[in-house]
């Protein structure tokens, strides 16, 4: 996650699930997402591969994956290799989208993979996670295991599941570069029209999903788009983590994360989003954010919950299309 506007993110308060839209709602006390809706099975992911991938990305050899560095390029090559092993399609322009890194360091690049939808190929569910981190500072390697090797590894696991279980809508999986220095990769993706914005139904962004002392995973965004709440309530019935609302708008004693990770760029482009992540921990943006601090059980459970959310949207896109319709036209039939 990019550096927040304040020194630390506070304990948040949450909107009650059965609330009115946040623009008119009073701030509420913390609450978990209530279980409601069909009891759908959780997707099965390869938890051993999940841990191998996060360990590879957060290894010392990746030297903190700073955008525009040789180490960042090594991380990018790893993600690209995994996309190719999964057999993901690419855009006509290729799997990489380059952009200038700050400070004349060369280029950063996003890695893009596609799975064509079987019945609604004209609609896109955009799943994103940034793979860059803070590099080497003062001789210390900032491995960024939770931030955000975890989100990148989880995104790859979700892509693998959808490759084995073909989606109805087109899925675009993008490993974004340069988030830590100002959401650079997401901005390039929108600016360069690598993503057909009018066709994107929803952005699902993953940033810091591998550890939580109280096993809470936050779903940020429904205060902006209350119509997305039923998807989360269905996930809450099966999730093996505590799914929480918060950090978007209307929250008492809570920072607004709307613009603090890559989803902010898509939000600005009129694309609804749900951002999954955990609150800050003692190792946030420190050299101690290592794989040894990850909770493998929570990580796997969070990844499965996010995969189920994406599967719910894919199977029943009407509510997401309604949210998208409130921000602009989306192409392709339901």
Phi and psi restraints in degrees (value plus and minus 20) as a CYANA .aco file:
   2 UNK   PHI     -85.8   -45.8
   2 UNK   PSI     139.5   179.5
   3 UNK   PHI     -79.6   -39.6
   3 UNK   PSI     107.8   147.8
   4 UNK   PHI     -91.8   -51.8
   4 UNK   PSI     145.9   185.9
   5 UNK   PHI     -92.2   -52.2
   5 UNK   PSI     -39.4     0.6
   6 UNK   PHI    -138.9   -98.9
   6 UNK   PSI     147.6   187.6
   7 UNK   PHI     -84.9   -44.9
   7 UNK   PSI     -55.9   -15.9
   8 UNK   PHI    -167.6  -127.6
   8 UNK   PSI     131.1   171.1
   9 UNK   PHI    -110.4   -70.4
   9 UNK   PSI     109.9   149.9
  10 UNK   PHI    -102.3   -62.3
  10 UNK   PSI     148.0   188.0
  11 UNK   PHI     -83.9   -43.9
  11 UNK   PSI     112.2   152.2
  12 UNK   PHI    -119.1   -79.1
  12 UNK   PSI     143.2   183.2
  13 UNK   PHI    -135.6   -95.6
  13 UNK   PSI     136.0   176.0
  14 UNK   PHI    -145.2  -105.2
  14 UNK   PSI     129.6   169.6
  15 UNK   PHI     -96.4   -56.4
  15 UNK   PSI     117.2   157.2
  16 UNK   PHI     -84.4   -44.4
  16 UNK   PSI     119.5   159.5
  17 UNK   PHI     -76.9   -36.9
  17 UNK   PSI     -58.9   -18.9
  18 UNK   PHI    -108.5   -68.5
  18 UNK   PSI      14.8    54.8
  19 UNK   PHI    -108.7   -68.7
  19 UNK   PSI     149.7   189.7
  20 UNK   PHI     -97.5   -57.5
  20 UNK   PSI     148.7   188.7
  21 UNK   PHI     -71.2   -31.2
  21 UNK   PSI     122.7   162.7
  22 UNK   PHI     -82.4   -42.4
  22 UNK   PSI     -45.4    -5.4
  23 UNK   PHI     -80.3   -40.3
  23 UNK   PSI     -47.9    -7.9
  24 UNK   PHI    -133.7   -93.7
  24 UNK   PSI     -16.8    23.2
  25 UNK   PHI    -112.1   -72.1
  25 UNK   PSI     127.6   167.6
  26 UNK   PHI     -97.9   -57.9
  26 UNK   PSI     133.4   173.4
  27 UNK   PHI     -82.9   -42.9
  27 UNK   PSI     122.1   162.1
  28 UNK   PHI    -141.6  -101.6
  28 UNK   PSI     147.6   187.6
  29 UNK   PHI     -98.7   -58.7
  29 UNK   PSI     143.0   183.0
  30 UNK   PHI     -77.6   -37.6
  30 UNK   PSI     123.1   163.1
  31 UNK   PHI    -176.9  -136.9
  31 UNK   PSI     127.0   167.0
  32 UNK   PHI    -102.1   -62.1
  32 UNK   PSI     141.3   181.3
  33 UNK   PHI     -86.6   -46.6
  33 UNK   PSI     110.3   150.3
  34 UNK   PHI     -97.3   -57.3
  34 UNK   PSI     124.2   164.2
  35 UNK   PHI     -96.1   -56.1
  35 UNK   PSI     108.4   148.4
  36 UNK   PHI    -183.1  -143.1
  36 UNK   PSI     131.8   171.8
  37 UNK   PHI      81.0   121.0
  37 UNK   PSI    -194.4  -154.4
  38 UNK   PHI     -86.5   -46.5
  38 UNK   PSI     125.4   165.4
  39 UNK   PHI    -107.8   -67.8
  39 UNK   PSI      70.4   110.4
  40 UNK   PHI    -115.5   -75.5
  40 UNK   PSI     121.6   161.6
  41 UNK   PHI     -87.5   -47.5
  41 UNK   PSI     124.2   164.2
  42 UNK   PHI     -90.9   -50.9
  42 UNK   PSI     118.2   158.2
  43 UNK   PHI     -79.6   -39.6
  43 UNK   PSI     126.2   166.2
  44 UNK   PHI    -116.4   -76.4
  44 UNK   PSI     104.5   144.5
  45 UNK   PHI    -136.1   -96.1
  45 UNK   PSI     142.9   182.9
  46 UNK   PHI    -106.9   -66.9
  46 UNK   PSI      76.3   116.3
  47 UNK   PHI     -88.1   -48.1
  47 UNK   PSI     -50.5   -10.5
  48 UNK   PHI     -86.9   -46.9
  48 UNK   PSI     -62.7   -22.7
  49 UNK   PHI     -85.2   -45.2
  49 UNK   PSI     -58.0   -18.0
  50 UNK   PHI     -76.2   -36.2
  50 UNK   PSI     -66.6   -26.6
  51 UNK   PHI     -90.5   -50.5
  51 UNK   PSI     -55.9   -15.9
  52 UNK   PHI     -82.3   -42.3
  52 UNK   PSI     -62.3   -22.3
  53 UNK   PHI     -87.7   -47.7
  53 UNK   PSI     -62.6   -22.6
  54 UNK   PHI     -88.2   -48.2
  54 UNK   PSI     -55.2   -15.2
  55 UNK   PHI     -86.4   -46.4
  55 UNK   PSI     -58.5   -18.5
  56 UNK   PHI     -85.4   -45.4
  56 UNK   PSI     -64.2   -24.2
  57 UNK   PHI     -89.7   -49.7
  57 UNK   PSI     -51.4   -11.4
  58 UNK   PHI    -119.5   -79.5
  58 UNK   PSI      -4.7    35.3
  59 UNK   PHI     -92.0   -52.0
  59 UNK   PSI     131.9   171.9
  60 UNK   PHI     -76.3   -36.3
  60 UNK   PSI     -49.3    -9.3
  61 UNK   PHI     -84.7   -44.7
  61 UNK   PSI     -40.0     0.0
  62 UNK   PHI    -104.6   -64.6
  62 UNK   PSI     -27.4    12.6
  63 UNK   PHI      26.7    66.7
  63 UNK   PSI      19.9    59.9
  64 UNK   PHI      60.8   100.8
  64 UNK   PSI     -19.5    20.5
  65 UNK   PHI      35.9    75.9
  65 UNK   PSI      17.8    57.8
  66 UNK   PHI     -88.6   -48.6
  66 UNK   PSI     117.8   157.8
  67 UNK   PHI     -79.1   -39.1
  67 UNK   PSI     118.0   158.0
  68 UNK   PHI      61.5   101.5
  68 UNK   PSI     -11.6    28.4
  69 UNK   PHI    -131.9   -91.9
  69 UNK   PSI     145.4   185.4
  70 UNK   PHI     -82.0   -42.0
  70 UNK   PSI     -54.3   -14.3
  71 UNK   PHI     -86.1   -46.1
  71 UNK   PSI     -61.4   -21.4
  72 UNK   PHI     -80.3   -40.3
  72 UNK   PSI     -58.6   -18.6
  73 UNK   PHI     -85.5   -45.5
  73 UNK   PSI     -55.8   -15.8
  74 UNK   PHI     -85.0   -45.0
  74 UNK   PSI     -62.5   -22.5
  75 UNK   PHI     -82.5   -42.5
  75 UNK   PSI     -62.3   -22.3
  76 UNK   PHI     -80.8   -40.8
  76 UNK   PSI     -62.8   -22.8
  77 UNK   PHI     -82.6   -42.6
  77 UNK   PSI     -56.1   -16.1
  78 UNK   PHI     -84.6   -44.6
  78 UNK   PSI     -67.0   -27.0
  79 UNK   PHI     -82.9   -42.9
  79 UNK   PSI     -64.1   -24.1
  80 UNK   PHI     -79.9   -39.9
  80 UNK   PSI     -61.3   -21.3
  81 UNK   PHI     -82.3   -42.3
  81 UNK   PSI     -59.6   -19.6
  82 UNK   PHI     -87.0   -47.0
  82 UNK   PSI     -60.8   -20.8
  83 UNK   PHI     -79.6   -39.6
  83 UNK   PSI     -60.4   -20.4
  84 UNK   PHI     -89.2   -49.2
  84 UNK   PSI     -59.5   -19.5
  85 UNK   PHI     -81.1   -41.1
  85 UNK   PSI     -58.7   -18.7
  86 UNK   PHI     -92.3   -52.3
  86 UNK   PSI     -35.2     4.8
  87 UNK   PHI      59.0    99.0
  87 UNK   PSI       7.5    47.5
  88 UNK   PHI     -89.6   -49.6
  88 UNK   PSI     122.6   162.6
  89 UNK   PHI     -93.0   -53.0
  89 UNK   PSI     148.9   188.9
  90 UNK   PHI    -146.4  -106.4
  90 UNK   PSI     148.3   188.3
  91 UNK   PHI     -91.9   -51.9
  91 UNK   PSI     139.9   179.9
  92 UNK   PHI     -74.5   -34.5
  92 UNK   PSI     -51.9   -11.9
  93 UNK   PHI    -100.9   -60.9
  93 UNK   PSI     -25.5    14.5
  94 UNK   PHI      93.1   133.1
  94 UNK   PSI    -199.2  -159.2
  95 UNK   PHI    -107.0   -67.0
  95 UNK   PSI     -33.2     6.8
  96 UNK   PHI    -134.1   -94.1
  96 UNK   PSI     119.6   159.6
  97 UNK   PHI    -144.7  -104.7
  97 UNK   PSI      89.8   129.8
  98 UNK   PHI    -110.0   -70.0
  98 UNK   PSI     134.5   174.5
  99 UNK   PHI    -173.4  -133.4
  99 UNK   PSI     139.2   179.2
 100 UNK   PHI     -91.6   -51.6
 100 UNK   PSI     111.1   151.1
 101 UNK   PHI    -102.2   -62.2
 101 UNK   PSI     134.4   174.4
 102 UNK   PHI     -89.3   -49.3
 102 UNK   PSI     137.8   177.8
 103 UNK   PHI      50.9    90.9
 103 UNK   PSI      -0.3    39.7
 104 UNK   PHI      45.4    85.4
 104 UNK   PSI       7.0    47.0
 105 UNK   PHI    -101.9   -61.9
 105 UNK   PSI     -16.8    23.2
 106 UNK   PHI      87.7   127.7
 106 UNK   PSI    -162.2  -122.2
 107 UNK   PHI    -137.4   -97.4
 107 UNK   PSI     127.4   167.4
 108 UNK   PHI    -120.0   -80.0
 108 UNK   PSI     153.9   193.9
 109 UNK   PHI    -179.3  -139.3
 109 UNK   PSI     119.5   159.5
 110 UNK   PHI    -107.2   -67.2
 110 UNK   PSI     129.2   169.2
 111 UNK   PHI    -131.5   -91.5
 111 UNK   PSI     104.1   144.1
 112 UNK   PHI    -140.4  -100.4
 112 UNK   PSI     108.8   148.8
 113 UNK   PHI    -150.3  -110.3
 113 UNK   PSI     129.8   169.8
 114 UNK   PHI    -149.4  -109.4
 114 UNK   PSI     125.0   165.0
 115 UNK   PHI    -145.0  -105.0
 115 UNK   PSI      98.5   138.5
 116 UNK   PHI     -91.4   -51.4
 116 UNK   PSI     116.9   156.9
 117 UNK   PHI     -91.6   -51.6
 117 UNK   PSI     123.9   163.9
 118 UNK   PHI     -96.7   -56.7
 118 UNK   PSI     -58.5   -18.5
 119 UNK   PHI    -138.7   -98.7
 119 UNK   PSI     -41.3    -1.3
 120 UNK   PHI    -151.8  -111.8
 120 UNK   PSI      40.4    80.4
 121 UNK   PHI     -85.8   -45.8
 121 UNK   PSI     -38.1     1.9
 122 UNK   PHI     -99.0   -59.0
 122 UNK   PSI     -27.3    12.7
 123 UNK   PHI    -126.8   -86.8
 123 UNK   PSI     122.1   162.1
 124 UNK   PHI    -142.5  -102.5
 124 UNK   PSI     110.4   150.4
 125 UNK   PHI    -120.9   -80.9
 125 UNK   PSI      97.9   137.9
 126 UNK   PHI    -118.6   -78.6
 126 UNK   PSI      92.8   132.8
 127 UNK   PHI    -127.5   -87.5
 127 UNK   PSI     104.1   144.1
 128 UNK   PHI    -150.6  -110.6
 128 UNK   PSI     134.7   174.7
 129 UNK   PHI    -179.9  -139.9
 129 UNK   PSI     117.3   157.3
 130 UNK   PHI    -107.4   -67.4
 130 UNK   PSI     120.8   160.8
 131 UNK   PHI    -125.2   -85.2
 131 UNK   PSI     -27.7    12.3
 132 UNK   PHI    -100.7   -60.7
 132 UNK   PSI     142.2   182.2
 133 UNK   PHI    -165.5  -125.5
 133 UNK   PSI    -169.4  -129.4
 134 UNK   PHI    -118.7   -78.7
 134 UNK   PSI     -21.9    18.1
 135 UNK   PHI      55.5    95.5
 135 UNK   PSI    -164.7  -124.7
 136 UNK   PHI    -131.6   -91.6
 136 UNK   PSI     108.6   148.6
 137 UNK   PHI    -154.2  -114.2
 137 UNK   PSI     106.8   146.8
 138 UNK   PHI      38.1    78.1
 138 UNK   PSI      11.9    51.9
 139 UNK   PHI      61.7   101.7
 139 UNK   PSI     -23.3    16.7
 140 UNK   PHI    -122.3   -82.3
 140 UNK   PSI     116.0   156.0
 141 UNK   PHI    -106.9   -66.9
 141 UNK   PSI     105.9   145.9
 142 UNK   PHI    -115.8   -75.8
 142 UNK   PSI      73.4   113.4
 143 UNK   PHI     -93.5   -53.5
 143 UNK   PSI     -43.8    -3.8
 144 UNK   PHI      34.7    74.7
 144 UNK   PSI      32.6    72.6
 145 UNK   PHI     -85.0   -45.0
 145 UNK   PSI     -71.3   -31.3
 146 UNK   PHI     -96.1   -56.1
 146 UNK   PSI     -58.7   -18.7
 147 UNK   PHI    -133.3   -93.3
 147 UNK   PSI      72.1   112.1
 148 UNK   PHI    -158.1  -118.1
 148 UNK   PSI      20.6    60.6
 149 UNK   PHI     -78.0   -38.0
 149 UNK   PSI     -51.4   -11.4
 150 UNK   PHI     -85.6   -45.6
 150 UNK   PSI     -66.7   -26.7
 151 UNK   PHI     -83.6   -43.6
 151 UNK   PSI     -57.7   -17.7
 152 UNK   PHI     -86.7   -46.7
 152 UNK   PSI     -65.1   -25.1
 153 UNK   PHI     -84.0   -44.0
 153 UNK   PSI     -59.5   -19.5
 154 UNK   PHI     -84.6   -44.6
 154 UNK   PSI     -61.9   -21.9
 155 UNK   PHI     -79.9   -39.9
 155 UNK   PSI     -61.5   -21.5
 156 UNK   PHI     -85.9   -45.9
 156 UNK   PSI     -57.1   -17.1
 157 UNK   PHI     -85.3   -45.3
 157 UNK   PSI     -58.8   -18.8
 158 UNK   PHI     -87.4   -47.4
 158 UNK   PSI     -60.1   -20.1
 159 UNK   PHI     -81.1   -41.1
 159 UNK   PSI     -61.6   -21.6
 160 UNK   PHI     -82.8   -42.8
 160 UNK   PSI     -58.9   -18.9
 161 UNK   PHI     -85.6   -45.6
 161 UNK   PSI     -62.7   -22.7
 162 UNK   PHI     -91.6   -51.6
 162 UNK   PSI     -46.6    -6.6
 163 UNK   PHI     -84.5   -44.5
 163 UNK   PSI     -57.4   -17.4
 164 UNK   PHI    -100.9   -60.9
 164 UNK   PSI     -39.6     0.4
 165 UNK   PHI    -150.0  -110.0
 165 UNK   PSI      60.4   100.4
 166 UNK   PHI     -73.4   -33.4
 166 UNK   PSI     115.1   155.1
 167 UNK   PHI     -98.8   -58.8
 167 UNK   PSI     141.3   181.3
 168 UNK   PHI     -99.7   -59.7
 168 UNK   PSI     -59.3   -19.3
 169 UNK   PHI    -118.3   -78.3
 169 UNK   PSI     137.7   177.7
 170 UNK   PHI     -88.4   -48.4
 170 UNK   PSI     114.4   154.4
 171 UNK   PHI    -126.6   -86.6
 171 UNK   PSI     109.6   149.6
 172 UNK   PHI    -135.5   -95.5
 172 UNK   PSI      99.0   139.0
 173 UNK   PHI    -125.5   -85.5
 173 UNK   PSI     102.0   142.0
 174 UNK   PHI    -149.0  -109.0
 174 UNK   PSI      99.2   139.2
 175 UNK   PHI    -108.2   -68.2
 175 UNK   PSI      92.2   132.2
 176 UNK   PHI    -113.2   -73.2
 176 UNK   PSI     122.3   162.3
 177 UNK   PHI    -125.3   -85.3
 177 UNK   PSI     137.5   177.5
 178 UNK   PHI      54.7    94.7
 178 UNK   PSI      -3.0    37.0
 179 UNK   PHI     -83.3   -43.3
 179 UNK   PSI     -61.2   -21.2
 180 UNK   PHI     -85.6   -45.6
 180 UNK   PSI     -38.0     2.0
 181 UNK   PHI    -132.2   -92.2
 181 UNK   PSI       5.8    45.8
 182 UNK   PHI      98.8   138.8
 182 UNK   PSI      12.7    52.7
 183 UNK   PHI      36.6    76.6
 183 UNK   PSI      22.3    62.3
 184 UNK   PHI     -88.4   -48.4
 184 UNK   PSI     -63.6   -23.6
 185 UNK   PHI     -86.4   -46.4
 185 UNK   PSI     -63.1   -23.1
 186 UNK   PHI     -82.3   -42.3
 186 UNK   PSI     -61.1   -21.1
 187 UNK   PHI     -83.2   -43.2
 187 UNK   PSI     -60.5   -20.5
 188 UNK   PHI     -85.3   -45.3
 188 UNK   PSI     -59.1   -19.1
 189 UNK   PHI     -79.7   -39.7
 189 UNK   PSI     -61.8   -21.8
 190 UNK   PHI     -97.0   -57.0
 190 UNK   PSI     -65.1   -25.1
 191 UNK   PHI     -82.7   -42.7
 191 UNK   PSI     -61.0   -21.0
 192 UNK   PHI    -107.5   -67.5
 192 UNK   PSI     -17.4    22.6
 193 UNK   PHI      39.6    79.6
 193 UNK   PSI      10.4    50.4
 194 UNK   PHI     -86.3   -46.3
 194 UNK   PSI     -48.0    -8.0
 195 UNK   PHI    -128.4   -88.4
 195 UNK   PSI     107.8   147.8
 196 UNK   PHI     -92.0   -52.0
 196 UNK   PSI      73.7   113.7
 197 UNK   PHI     -73.0   -33.0
 197 UNK   PSI     -62.0   -22.0
 198 UNK   PHI     -84.8   -44.8
 198 UNK   PSI     -36.7     3.3
 199 UNK   PHI    -119.5   -79.5
 199 UNK   PSI     -24.2    15.8
 200 UNK   PHI    -102.8   -62.8
 200 UNK   PSI     101.1   141.1
 201 UNK   PHI     -98.0   -58.0
 201 UNK   PSI     -61.7   -21.7
 202 UNK   PHI    -183.5  -143.5
 202 UNK   PSI     123.7   163.7
 203 UNK   PHI    -122.7   -82.7
 203 UNK   PSI     109.2   149.2
 204 UNK   PHI    -133.9   -93.9
 204 UNK   PSI      90.5   130.5
 205 UNK   PHI    -128.9   -88.9
 205 UNK   PSI     116.9   156.9
 206 UNK   PHI    -137.0   -97.0
 206 UNK   PSI     103.1   143.1
 207 UNK   PHI    -171.0  -131.0
 207 UNK   PSI      85.1   125.1
 208 UNK   PHI      54.0    94.0
 208 UNK   PSI      67.0   107.0
 209 UNK   PHI    -152.8  -112.8
 209 UNK   PSI      -1.2    38.8
 210 UNK   PHI    -134.3   -94.3
 210 UNK   PSI     -20.2    19.8
 211 UNK   PHI    -178.7  -138.7
 211 UNK   PSI     120.5   160.5
 212 UNK   PHI    -184.3  -144.3
 212 UNK   PSI     101.9   141.9
 213 UNK   PHI     -79.4   -39.4
 213 UNK   PSI     -58.4   -18.4
 214 UNK   PHI    -120.5   -80.5
 214 UNK   PSI      -7.0    33.0
 215 UNK   PHI      37.6    77.6
 215 UNK   PSI      19.5    59.5
 216 UNK   PHI    -122.8   -82.8
 216 UNK   PSI     110.4   150.4
 217 UNK   PHI    -137.4   -97.4
 217 UNK   PSI     103.3   143.3
 218 UNK   PHI    -111.1   -71.1
 218 UNK   PSI     120.1   160.1
 219 UNK   PHI    -132.8   -92.8
 219 UNK   PSI      84.7   124.7
 220 UNK   PHI    -116.7   -76.7
 220 UNK   PSI     114.7   154.7
 221 UNK   PHI     111.6   151.6
 221 UNK   PSI     -53.0   -13.0
 222 UNK   PHI     -81.7   -41.7
 222 UNK   PSI     -40.3    -0.3
 223 UNK   PHI     -84.9   -44.9
 223 UNK   PSI     -49.0    -9.0
 224 UNK   PHI     -99.8   -59.8
 224 UNK   PSI     -51.6   -11.6
 225 UNK   PHI    -154.0  -114.0
 225 UNK   PSI      57.6    97.6
 226 UNK   PHI     -78.8   -38.8
 226 UNK   PSI     -43.3    -3.3
 227 UNK   PHI     -84.4   -44.4
 227 UNK   PSI     -35.1     4.9
 228 UNK   PHI    -104.1   -64.1
 228 UNK   PSI     -30.5     9.5
 229 UNK   PHI     -79.9   -39.9
 229 UNK   PSI     -58.6   -18.6
 230 UNK   PHI     -79.2   -39.2
 230 UNK   PSI     -52.0   -12.0
 231 UNK   PHI     -81.5   -41.5
 231 UNK   PSI     -64.3   -24.3
 232 UNK   PHI     -88.7   -48.7
 232 UNK   PSI     -56.3   -16.3
 233 UNK   PHI     -86.5   -46.5
 233 UNK   PSI     -54.9   -14.9
 234 UNK   PHI     -87.0   -47.0
 234 UNK   PSI     -59.2   -19.2
 235 UNK   PHI     -84.8   -44.8
 235 UNK   PSI     -59.1   -19.1
 236 UNK   PHI     -80.3   -40.3
 236 UNK   PSI     -46.6    -6.6
 237 UNK   PHI     -87.3   -47.3
 237 UNK   PSI     -45.6    -5.6
 238 UNK   PHI    -134.7   -94.7
 238 UNK   PSI     -42.1    -2.1
 239 UNK   PHI     -80.9   -40.9
 239 UNK   PSI     122.6   162.6
 240 UNK   PHI    -120.3   -80.3
 240 UNK   PSI       0.6    40.6
 241 UNK   PHI    -147.1  -107.1
 241 UNK   PSI     145.2   185.2
 242 UNK   PHI    -108.4   -68.4
 242 UNK   PSI      92.2   132.2
 243 UNK   PHI    -105.8   -65.8
 243 UNK   PSI     106.4   146.4
 244 UNK   PHI    -143.1  -103.1
 244 UNK   PSI     131.7   171.7
 245 UNK   PHI    -119.9   -79.9
 245 UNK   PSI     133.2   173.2
 246 UNK   PHI     129.5   169.5
 246 UNK   PSI     157.7   197.7
 247 UNK   PHI      40.6    80.6
 247 UNK   PSI      14.3    54.3
 248 UNK   PHI    -141.0  -101.0
 248 UNK   PSI     -95.5   -55.5
 249 UNK   PHI    -172.6  -132.6
 249 UNK   PSI     133.1   173.1
 250 UNK   PHI      60.9   100.9
 250 UNK   PSI      -3.7    36.3
 251 UNK   PHI    -120.6   -80.6
 251 UNK   PSI     108.5   148.5
 252 UNK   PHI     -95.3   -55.3
 252 UNK   PSI     107.8   147.8
 253 UNK   PHI      47.6    87.6
 253 UNK   PSI       7.0    47.0
 254 UNK   PHI    -150.7  -110.7
 254 UNK   PSI     120.1   160.1
 255 UNK   PHI     -94.8   -54.8
 255 UNK   PSI     127.4   167.4
 256 UNK   PHI    -111.0   -71.0
 256 UNK   PSI      95.6   135.6
 257 UNK   PHI    -111.9   -71.9
 257 UNK   PSI     -13.1    26.9
 258 UNK   PHI     -70.3   -30.3
 258 UNK   PSI     -62.4   -22.4
 259 UNK   PHI    -125.6   -85.6
 259 UNK   PSI     -10.2    29.8
 260 UNK   PHI    -115.0   -75.0
 260 UNK   PSI     -18.5    21.5
 261 UNK   PHI    -164.7  -124.7
 261 UNK   PSI    -193.8  -153.8
 262 UNK   PHI     -80.6   -40.6
 262 UNK   PSI     -43.8    -3.8
 263 UNK   PHI     -79.6   -39.6
 263 UNK   PSI     -43.8    -3.8
 264 UNK   PHI     -79.8   -39.8
 264 UNK   PSI     -56.3   -16.3
 265 UNK   PHI     -87.3   -47.3
 265 UNK   PSI     -62.9   -22.9
 266 UNK   PHI     -90.0   -50.0
 266 UNK   PSI     -56.8   -16.8
 267 UNK   PHI     -78.1   -38.1
 267 UNK   PSI     -63.8   -23.8
 268 UNK   PHI     -84.8   -44.8
 268 UNK   PSI     -44.5    -4.5
 269 UNK   PHI    -109.7   -69.7
 269 UNK   PSI     -15.5    24.5
 270 UNK   PHI      68.3   108.3
 270 UNK   PSI      -4.0    36.0
 271 UNK   PHI    -120.2   -80.2
 271 UNK   PSI     103.0   143.0
 272 UNK   PHI     -80.3   -40.3
 272 UNK   PSI     133.9   173.9
 273 UNK   PHI    -164.1  -124.1
 273 UNK   PSI     137.1   177.1
 274 UNK   PHI    -150.7  -110.7
 274 UNK   PSI     105.4   145.4
 275 UNK   PHI    -128.9   -88.9
 275 UNK   PSI     102.2   142.2
 276 UNK   PHI    -121.7   -81.7
 276 UNK   PSI     110.2   150.2
 277 UNK   PHI    -191.6  -151.6
 277 UNK   PSI     154.9   194.9
 278 UNK   PHI    -131.4   -91.4
 278 UNK   PSI     145.8   185.8
 279 UNK   PHI     -93.3   -53.3
 279 UNK   PSI     144.7   184.7
 280 UNK   PHI     -77.8   -37.8
 280 UNK   PSI     129.6   169.6
 281 UNK   PHI    -148.4  -108.4
 281 UNK   PSI     159.3   199.3
 282 UNK   PHI     -83.6   -43.6
 282 UNK   PSI     -41.0    -1.0
 283 UNK   PHI    -120.1   -80.1
 283 UNK   PSI     -15.0    25.0
 284 UNK   PHI     -79.9   -39.9
 284 UNK   PSI     104.0   144.0
 285 UNK   PHI      35.7    75.7
 285 UNK   PSI      18.5    58.5
 286 UNK   PHI    -149.1  -109.1
 286 UNK   PSI     139.8   179.8
 287 UNK   PHI     -84.9   -44.9
 287 UNK   PSI     -32.1     7.9
 288 UNK   PHI    -106.1   -66.1
 288 UNK   PSI     -17.5    22.5
 289 UNK   PHI     -97.3   -57.3
 289 UNK   PSI      57.1    97.1
 290 UNK   PHI    -131.8   -91.8
 290 UNK   PSI     145.8   185.8
 291 UNK   PHI     -79.8   -39.8
 291 UNK   PSI     -52.6   -12.6
 292 UNK   PHI     -82.3   -42.3
 292 UNK   PSI     -38.8     1.2
 293 UNK   PHI    -110.8   -70.8
 293 UNK   PSI     -28.1    11.9
 294 UNK   PHI     -91.9   -51.9
 294 UNK   PSI     125.5   165.5
 295 UNK   PHI    -118.7   -78.7
 295 UNK   PSI      80.8   120.8
 296 UNK   PHI     -78.0   -38.0
 296 UNK   PSI     -57.8   -17.8
 297 UNK   PHI     -85.3   -45.3
 297 UNK   PSI     -66.4   -26.4
 298 UNK   PHI     -83.7   -43.7
 298 UNK   PSI     -62.7   -22.7
 299 UNK   PHI     -77.9   -37.9
 299 UNK   PSI     -69.3   -29.3
 300 UNK   PHI     -84.1   -44.1
 300 UNK   PSI     -61.5   -21.5
 301 UNK   PHI     -86.1   -46.1
 301 UNK   PSI     -60.5   -20.5
 302 UNK   PHI     -84.5   -44.5
 302 UNK   PSI     -61.9   -21.9
 303 UNK   PHI     -82.7   -42.7
 303 UNK   PSI     -61.8   -21.8
 304 UNK   PHI     -85.6   -45.6
 304 UNK   PSI     -58.6   -18.6
 305 UNK   PHI     -84.6   -44.6
 305 UNK   PSI     -62.4   -22.4
 306 UNK   PHI     -86.2   -46.2
 306 UNK   PSI     -60.6   -20.6
 307 UNK   PHI     -80.5   -40.5
 307 UNK   PSI     -60.2   -20.2
 308 UNK   PHI     -84.9   -44.9
 308 UNK   PSI     -60.1   -20.1
 309 UNK   PHI     -78.8   -38.8
 309 UNK   PSI     -67.5   -27.5
 310 UNK   PHI     -82.6   -42.6
 310 UNK   PSI     -60.3   -20.3
 311 UNK   PHI     -84.3   -44.3
 311 UNK   PSI     -57.1   -17.1
 312 UNK   PHI     -83.0   -43.0
 312 UNK   PSI     -64.6   -24.6
 313 UNK   PHI     -84.6   -44.6
 313 UNK   PSI     -62.2   -22.2
 314 UNK   PHI     -81.8   -41.8
 314 UNK   PSI     -61.5   -21.5
 315 UNK   PHI     -96.3   -56.3
 315 UNK   PSI     -51.1   -11.1
 316 UNK   PHI    -155.4  -115.4
 316 UNK   PSI      56.0    96.0
 317 UNK   PHI    -102.0   -62.0
 317 UNK   PSI     -21.0    19.0
 318 UNK   PHI     -79.2   -39.2
 318 UNK   PSI     -64.8   -24.8
 319 UNK   PHI     -86.1   -46.1
 319 UNK   PSI     -59.6   -19.6
 320 UNK   PHI     -86.4   -46.4
 320 UNK   PSI     -58.8   -18.8
 321 UNK   PHI     -84.6   -44.6
 321 UNK   PSI     -54.9   -14.9
 322 UNK   PHI     -85.9   -45.9
 322 UNK   PSI     -62.2   -22.2
 323 UNK   PHI     -83.6   -43.6
 323 UNK   PSI     -61.7   -21.7
 324 UNK   PHI     -85.4   -45.4
 324 UNK   PSI     -59.2   -19.2
 325 UNK   PHI     -83.3   -43.3
 325 UNK   PSI     -44.6    -4.6
 326 UNK   PHI     -96.6   -56.6
 326 UNK   PSI     -33.1     6.9
 327 UNK   PHI    -130.0   -90.0
 327 UNK   PSI     -33.8     6.2
 328 UNK   PHI     138.6   178.6
 328 UNK   PSI     151.7   191.7
 329 UNK   PHI     -91.2   -51.2
 329 UNK   PSI     118.7   158.7
 330 UNK   PHI    -140.8  -100.8
 330 UNK   PSI     114.0   154.0
 331 UNK   PHI    -106.7   -66.7
 331 UNK   PSI     138.6   178.6
 332 UNK   PHI      76.9   116.9
 332 UNK   PSI     120.8   160.8
 333 UNK   PHI     -96.3   -56.3
 333 UNK   PSI     132.1   172.1
